[in-house]
């Protein structure tokens, strides 16, 4: 399959890809809080990847990271509850994790959107 056409068919995801194919790496920290993401941004550039069911992973350009964080991710970032449920009456929400990706020198924050 052409990697540029590959879509998310299962959540949670176990691998990431871009238009050139699967990238090597994995989760290093799950369920990031608002403070966790802010700390990463204070240290330097962060690569955000937005994941939605039936869509291709959206790699946010580095120069758009602050706009993505402030306008889209931060307002609806949440975490899983103790019984692996999201407790909210308002959707969509994001759950974020930090990934280490081979060849990517900055932290990667994968934001999975639940509608």
C-alpha positions, 0 to 999 in steps of 0.5 A, a space after each residue: 500500500 502507498 504509505 501516503 494513502 495509509 489511514 488509521 484503522 485501529 486505536 491505540 496505534 502501535 506504529 507511526 508512519 508518514 508519506 514515505 513509510 513506517 517510522 521506527 520508534 515507540 512510546 516513551 511516556 503515556 498520558 501526557 498532562 498539560 504541564 508535561 507538554 508545556 515543559 517539552 515546549 519550554 525545552 525546545 521544538 516539539 513535533 506534534 502528530 495528530 491521529 484520528 480514526 480513518 485519517 492519515 497521521 497529520 504531522 504538524 509543521 514545526 513552525 505551527 507547533 504553538 498554534 496547534 498546541 494553543 488552539 487545538 490540543 490544549 483546550 481539549 487535552 485529557 487523560 484516561 481514568 483509572 478504569 481506562 475510560 474517558 470521563 467527559 460529556 464533551 467530545 472531541 478530546 485528545 489523549 497525548 503521549 510522547 514518542 521517540 522516533 529514530 531520525 527525529 531529533 526533537 520530542 514527538 507528541 502523538 495526540 489521538 483525537 476521540 470524537 
